[in-house]
């Protein structure tokens, strides 16, 4: 009974003390955020509440157990101390990752608020995302290494592994060749400005937006809400289209197959009038020309511009629908025709006989 009471006192006291400290820190960050609404750091630091509570609770609980003289802890002091140290290492790594992420995201938010160049903002966002992931992986690896060092058997194993580091390095390099290639390709993409989060790309015939870039893979969200996942090494070893490089403005075309009787000047005037009222057209340029002809008709090309690929797709569809509607209503003779019967004979021409020759009069 006495041991149970001591354990309850240690748990309750440690939890209350840790909660009080975390609560005070949370109130301080709230007040700082209210005084400086333009600085996102204080709001982001509130994400550290849970790992901070775990760190404080673990440290205080170890001290409280020793102070109360709990018998099971005293009898197994080595095991209890090792568990406490492992919990401190894990929660400390968690707190470090949250704190570093808050600093990086706060810096990015301030930069994005001051910069009007959207392409540069997307580039920095890509770099910040990869840096955050690298920091998280690095902290996790260091925390695991420190945790393993706390075990004497692993310390001896580590010494033997260091003695044969050359052989292990060669084996690991060969085994992780693909993973390391993707890792270095991720850094090349982030800092080489090849592709950024939010860019419009065409890969393997799929058109979409770059939604996520990690150290090993890249996710493209297509126009129909599908996600195409590709290794980042794909973008360093194969050609792809990036429609957002050098600006998001684009020029698109609409092709119509019409009859030779199409009134091209009237069609051109109607296209200009329609574009004046089209909200997606950015007024940079337009054109309508006959680009090809054949024995059965002509090919009319309408050229339009827009501020980004999404708007260009909308404008192209609207222009195609409007030109077809106008020709159908105003000039149906301009629509393409498929000849399925022989032409009529002119007056006075001989009528062909079924045998093949003209009939005589």
Residue pairs with C-beta under 8 A, 6 or more apart in sequence:
3 70
3 71
3 72
6 68
6 69
6 70
7 70
9 64
9 68
10 61
10 64
10 65
10 67
10 68
10 70
11 61
13 60
13 64
14 57
14 60
14 61
14 64
15 57
17 56
17 60
18 53
18 56
18 57
18 60
19 53
21 52
21 56
22 49
22 52
22 53
22 56
25 49
25 52
26 46
26 49
29 42
29 43
29 45
29 46
30 42
30 46
32 39
32 42
33 39
33 42
33 43
36 42
38 113
39 106
39 110
40 105
40 106
40 109
40 110
41 102
41 103
41 106
44 101
44 102
44 105
44 106
45 99
45 102
47 98
47 101
47 102
48 95
48 98
48 99
48 102
51 91
51 94
51 95
51 98
52 95
54 87
54 91
54 94
54 95
55 88
55 91
55 92
55 95
58 84
58 87
58 88
58 91
59 88
61 84
62 80
62 81
62 84
65 73
65 80
66 73
73 80
82 150
82 151
85 150
86 147
86 150
89 143
89 146
89 147
89 150
90 143
90 147
92 143
93 139
93 140
93 142
93 143
96 139
97 135
97 136
97 139
97 140
100 132
100 135
100 139
101 132
101 135
101 136
104 128
104 131
104 132
104 135
105 128
105 132
107 128
108 124
108 125
108 128
111 121
111 124
112 121
112 124
112 125
115 121
115 124
118 198
118 248
119 196
119 244
119 247
119 248
122 196
122 197
122 198
122 199
122 244
123 193
123 196
125 196
125 197
125 198
126 189
126 190
126 195
126 196
126 197
126 213
127 190
127 191
129 190
129 197
129 212
129 213
129 214
130 186
130 187
130 190
130 213
130 214
130 215
131 190
133 214
133 215
134 215
137 215
148 154
148 158
149 155
149 158
161 168
173 180
178 233
179 216
181 233
182 215
182 216
182 217
182 231
182 232
182 233
183 215
183 216
185 231
185 232
185 233
185 235
185 236
186 213
186 214
186 215
186 216
186 232
188 194
188 236
189 195
189 213
189 218
189 232
189 235
189 236
190 213
194 235
194 236
194 242
195 201
195 210
195 213
195 218
195 235
195 240
195 242
196 210
196 213
196 244
197 210
197 211
197 212
197 213
198 209
198 210
198 244
199 209
199 210
199 242
199 243
199 244
199 245
200 207
200 208
200 209
200 210
200 242
200 243
200 244
200 248
200 308
200 309
201 207
201 208
201 209
201 210
201 220
201 240
201 241
201 242
201 243
201 244
202 240
202 241
202 243
203 220
203 228
203 230
203 234
203 235
203 240
203 241
204 228
204 230
206 220
206 222
206 228
207 222
207 223
207 309
208 220
208 221
208 222
208 223
208 226
208 228
209 220
209 221
210 218
210 219
210 220
211 219
211 220
211 221
211 227
212 218
212 219
213 219
213 232
214 232
215 232
216 231
216 232
217 229
217 230
217 231
217 232
218 229
218 230
218 231
218 232
218 234
218 235
219 227
219 228
219 229
219 230
220 227
220 228
220 229
220 230
221 227
221 228
222 228
223 313
234 240
243 250
243 309
248 307
248 308
248 309
249 282
249 284
249 305
249 306
249 307
249 308
250 305
250 306
250 308
250 309
250 312
251 285
251 303
251 304
251 305
251 312
252 303
252 304
252 305
252 306
252 312
252 313
252 315
252 316
253 301
253 302
253 303
253 304
253 316
254 301
254 302
254 303
254 304
254 316
254 319
254 320
254 323
255 291
255 299
255 300
255 301
255 302
256 299
256 300
256 302
256 320
256 323
256 324
256 327
257 297
257 298
257 299
257 300
257 336
258 297
258 298
258 299
258 300
258 327
258 334
258 335
258 336
259 297
259 298
259 333
259 334
259 335
259 336
259 337
260 293
260 297
260 298
261 331
261 333
261 334
262 298
262 300
262 327
262 331
262 334
263 331
263 334
264 288
264 290
264 300
266 330
266 331
267 288
267 300
267 323
267 326
267 327
267 334
268 288
270 322
270 323
270 326
271 286
271 288
271 302
271 319
271 322
271 323
272 286
274 318
274 319
274 322
275 281
275 283
275 286
275 304
275 319
278 315
278 318
278 319
280 306
280 311
280 312
280 314
280 315
280 318
281 304
281 305
281 306
281 315
282 305
282 306
282 307
282 311
283 305
284 305
285 303
285 304
285 305
286 302
286 303
286 304
286 305
287 301
287 302
287 303
288 300
288 301
288 302
288 303
289 300
289 301
289 303
290 298
290 299
290 300
290 301
291 299
291 300
291 301
292 298
292 299
293 299
296 336
296 337
296 339
297 336
297 337
302 319
302 323
304 312
304 315
304 316
304 319
305 312
306 312
306 314
306 315
327 334
327 335
328 335
345 351
350 358
350 359
350 360
351 358
351 359
352 358
352 359
353 359
